[in-house]
Amino acid sequence: MMKSYVYLVIIKQWKHYLSLIGILLCVSIIIWGIQQNLNKTLRIPVAVQDMSNSQQSAELIHKLRHHDIIQLEKISPDDGYIDERVSKKEAVVSMTIPKDYATKLSHNHLQHAINLYARDDFIGSIALEIISKSIYEQQIPNIIKTHTKLAHKSYTMTTIKQRVTEKTPSSKIDYQALKHTSNHSISVSVIFALLLCVSTIQIILHQRLKQNAALNRLALFRYGKSKLYLTYIGTHTLILLCTLGIIVLIVQQQLSLIFYLRSLLIIIIFECGIAWLLFKVNTLSHRLFMALIYGVMIAIIYIFLQF
């Protein structure tokens, strides 16, 4: 008997399921693209003029270029007005690496060596802190070499850099982020909440299931309507749960079992309401309007549960 419900709800409606899955995937990709563009806009633009053209200046530029939130732009050595990059809001920080940068670095005389122009605000302070940290990290091996000379010990710069790299402790913050799962994720929840609202389109896709005469005949069988609801809710719950898994993979977050169980409960509640609207409300426009309101309400509750 259950096979007939599977045939009616799933096999006979397979084109509509493909449409629903396609819509959810397309919306997920669009949201992911928007998120990627937002991440790019959150990067801090820094303009660098390299007058040294030395290995040391190249190392500093490489370090800044590969920083997570720095968007680096190299300025021509002929440009004599690097401060205009900041005044014109083309960059948050403009800096000039002097010709004798390598010499000053080796002698630990970097104070007042680099010309910096920065915005006088919070973002400018962050950029200055990142640049200062990068320069200091580059200076550490030279400081160590100076102290080893005073102690009458001879080490090559390569050896010192290797030892510094080996002895530098790993970040505990990175460890927590990589090794531990989370029960909450605002970004994933917002994306999935939007997809819940989009998935109310199933009211239109599966409108052929709303046939009152056939539904009345199903009521004559024992647990007929219950099996119909169970098949419909179970199928769509599985689709939405798989969609959630794809979102988590795209966003690259490690979430706990509690998060998935909470999401599963919300999906089941959502699909129960959608199924009731599909099979009980006769007018399509009324069904769609009520489904949208219901979807928005469930989406808000889902996001609220993440706090």
ABEGO torsion letter per residue (X at the ends): XAAAAAAAAAAAAAAAAAAAAAAAAAAAAAAAAAAAAAAAAABBBBBBBBAAGBAAAAAAAAAAAABAABBBBBBBAABABAAAAAAAGABABBBBBBAAAAAAAAAGBABGABBBBBBBBAAAAAAAAAAAAAAAAAAAAAAAAAAAAAAGBBBBAAAAAAAAAAABBBBAAAAAAAABBBABBAAAAAAAAAAAAAAAAAAAAAAAABBAAAAAAAAABBGAAAAAAAAAAAAAAAAAAAAAAAAAAAAGBBBBAAAAAAAAAAAAAAAAAAAAAAAABABAAAAAAAAAAAAAAAAAAAAAAAX
